[in-house]
């Protein structure tokens, strides 16, 4: 059983860098995954779980990643 079946994906250049050769991405999930965040925190190297904000942050290949539920 997969937790995430569908999502919406927005890809855009950062608004503070017009014409940049890099992109920002936001994936909007169709379900609440807040109960999975502590488990992701335990398995993702360098992850930080912010329980009060229902958020998880980490770096992957030099990119900042964040999940907010």
C-alpha positions, -999 to +999 in steps of 0.1 A: +000+000+000+013+034-010+007+064+012+007+090-016-013+081-047-015+116-064-001+150-060+000+184-078+034+197-088+043+234-094+077+242-110+089+278-112+119+301-112+125+317-078+106+351-077+137+368-062+159+356-091+142+364-125+159+346-153+177+322-130+189+289-143+175+271-113+140+262-103+119+258-072+093+230-069+063+226-047+044+193-045+010+196-031-002+163-016-039+153-016-036+136+018-023+145+053+010+128+059+018+144+093+018+110+111+046+099+088+069+128+095+085+114+126+093+082+107+108+102+078+128+121+104+143+089+117+154+077+083+165+108+064+201+118+072+203+153+087+165+158+088+150+180+115+114+175+126+096+206+138+066+190+157+048+222+165+048+232+129+042+197+115+073+203+093+104+183+083+135+198+067+166+183+053+192+187+025+196+164-004+225+169-029+229+205-018+192+213-022+169+223+007+139+201+011+109+207+033+076+189+040+049+209+057+018+190+067 
